[in-house]
Each structure stands twice: as structure tokens, then as C-alpha cells.
Amino acid sequence: MKSILLLLLLAVFLLPPAISQVAPQWQDHSVEIADQEMQVRRFTAQGSAENKYLILWLTPGFGEAEREYQLASELAQRGVEVWYLDLAESLFLPTGTSTLRAMDGRYVAGLIRAAHEQTGKKIILVTHGYGSLPALRGARLWQQDFYQDTTAAQKPYFSGAILFSPELYSYIGQPGVDPVYDPIASASNIPVMLYQAGKRGNRWQLEKNLAQLQAGGAQVYLKVLPGVTGVFYKKDTSAETMNLLKVLPEQLINVMRMLDKVPLPDKVATLTKNNQKTGKQLSLILMPYKGNPKPNSLNLDNSKGEHVLRNNYRGKVTLVNFWASWCGPCVEEIPSLNRLRKQMKDLPFELISVNYAEDRQHIAEFLKQVKVDFPVLLDSDGRVASQWKVLVFPATFVIGRDGKIVYGVNGAIYWDSPEVINTLKALTNKSKKSQ
């Protein structure tokens, strides 16, 4: 069996040259699902090479559609029809991770049925990030409805899902604390192709993501994308990402063929209720830290090529900030961090930043454009961030003079606000013994 899977994967990734890009073209198409009219951008297939497949592309939104449109157009040119829609926008809901986390699967299940009824084609789901949650919920609900319909004599017309760097969490708490996986992550048994961007923040959660999906019985195929931050993120112009985009249309066609060969289970996986308490995903104030208070060491080179080792944080209040230049909120909070460091210069205080998975040359160019008044350490492959259990950027740890983490913040805040300054100054006044 393993040799067969290996041959299938080789067939997927040994590809012919890509054809030239085409201008994105689509037609607006309305589909009524559960008494809700949903707007789909329909990229009609040209030719007949692969006209038995239809991709239901569920974008998480966030205004990064340019590359998705281009890829959908190139797939259509190769004979694969694409129905593209923003679920939140179609349902008049706010764009955001909280919307996708809360969305049930009825609309996706309805779209799978409608797409097949209108075209007679086999359906494959494609999405990325938090779009994976409603996609998997919809696939499971479709399975449930399909198997309960005793009048249906046809074979399953749904082939599986292609997930790019999926975010499968129902809740992410403070940095350094394990995320809570959504129940659907371990209640899916459909065939899945997982593309994981090598430089994305969730790269080092990959093993746990696989374990969750496989727990439900899913047959998961995997390809890690070294050097890629976000396949559809237009600011990711690395050579690795641009080369991938050239061959991705043919890759996806081969992936669809591969998923189509995997038998769909004849029953749904068991779904267990998640009873863990959730709360706000991002912190806007300093909240007492609830994870392991012992910080990890830092053993990295800085942006100047100097080696820095921190394995003893005692004696000073130390702020460790994880960030990336492609992260808008990270860049926006840099001026307030500069001002914080200036206000704390005469106190036992140290500010260290750790850049996530970007090369020295890129950071050198960034530092010419943006004033950063504190040390920048380079976590070139993201492993240090994974050791600190960082999933969201920016992520900041505040370590007290006793060497223990006191506060953890996911998200950007005003570090020079009076409340934050007073809190940090109070920490510097505490002796190591009193803490």
C-alpha cells in the first residue's frame, strides 16, 4: 500500500511545464442554499481534458484574492471548472477568523450538492487558513446527508479537500499555551491533500495537525513548501513562492486525480463536543500568564551577525517580542516599542525582538526603511518560535526579574500607554526575592 501511495505522489509532483498566465475571467452565478442566495464567481471550464472535476473554492477573505483568481482562471483554461466564493461575504457576515470558527457546515454541504446537481461533476473543496473549518464541517454534513438518503443509488460525487496551511483551532490563548483544536479536526475522514507553507506561523504545528486529521480516519497526503510564507499572500514574492505558482495548476489537477482514486468512507467519523472554555483570541492588555512560566533560551544571531545567548533572564524585566516584517500589526507596534525602550532606559529592563523565518538580507533592507531601536534576533527557520509555542504574530512575553514569565500578549498593543508603562515599572521595582 505504501508503495502505491508513493507512486501516486510521484505522479502528482513530476509535472509538465506550466502554460502562460491568463487574465482572470468569471461569470457571476447565484445559488440558493438553505433559503440564502449565495453569490459565486464561476470560472467555466474550457476544453474537455478534465471536465469531470469542479473545484469549490472557499476563500477566507481578507482581501487577498488576486492569486486565487489567477489560479482559478488557469485551472479553467485547463478544463477544470471553479466555483469561487467568500463565505462570510456571501452571508453578509464580517470577515474574520471568529466568523469562520463559528460557521456551521450547512452552506458548504448545500454548495457541494448544488454544484453537482447543476454540472454533474465531481466536487473537490479547496481553501486555506481558517476556511478549513467550515470546509471540513460542510464535507462531514454532506457525507451524513448523502448516506442517510436511502433513495440515492449513485456513487459519491465528492472526492475530498485540498487545504493550504490549514488553521484547525477553535481557540488560541496566550503565546506559549497550546491551542484548542476544533472538534471537526479529528472528526473528518475524507481524503485530504495538505500543502503546508514552510515559513507560515503554524509550520511547526504540522505534526499535531496531521495527528488530528488522521485521528478521524482521514487519508492525508502532505507537501511542505520550503521558503513559502503564504501561497496566496501577494506580498510573498520569494522565488520559492513564485516558482510554485507557475506549476500549481498542473499539480492541483494531478492531486484531484489522486484524491479521486481514494475510496470515500461509507460512514461519517465520530464528532465529539468541545467542552473547553474559550475566550478572546487576541490580548489588548497585559493579562497574567497562565502557561509554563519558565522561558526558553534564545541562542541566535542578531541582524548584525553577532551571536546572542539568553538562558538566564534573572535580574531584569525582559520583554521578548516575536514578529515578522510581513505582519502589519507587528510593524505598526514597532514605534511604541521604541518609545517603551526609551522610557525604560534607566531601569533594569531589556527588550529583545525575534524575527520569524526571514533571511538576514531581507531584514537588513527592512531596517533601512523602518526605525527599530532594539536588538533583532533572527529565527531563520522558525524553530525557536515553535519552542516558545508562538502561533500568532506579534506575540510578546514579559519576564519578571525572577526569570519567570509574568504576562503574555497575542496581538499588537500600545506598549508606551500609561497602563503598560506603570505595570512594567512596577515589575522593575520588585526584588528577585519578592517575586
Buried (B, 14 or more C-beta within 10 A) or exposed (E): EEEEEEEBBEEBEEBEEBEEBEEBBBEEBEBEBEEEEBEBBBBEBBEEEBBBBBBBBBBBBBEBBEBBBBBBBBBBBBBBBBBBBBBBBBBEBEBBBEBBBEBEBBBBBBBBBBBBEEBEBBBBBBBBBBBBBBBBBBBBBBBBBBBEEEEEEEEBBBBBBBBBBBBBBBBBBBBBBEBBBBBBBBBBBBBBBBBBBBBBBBBBBBEBBBEBBBBBBBBBBBBEBEBBBBBBBEEBEBEBBEEBBBBBBBBBBBBBBBBBEBEBBEEBBEBEEBEEEEEEBEBEEBBEBEBEBEBBEBEBBBBEEEEBEBEEBEEBBBBBBBBBBBBEBBBEBBBBBBBBBEBBEEBEBBBBBBBBBBEBEBBEEBBEEEEBBBBBBBBBBBEBBBBBBBBBBBBBBBBBBBBBBBBBBBBBBBBBBEEBBEBBBEBBEBEEEEE
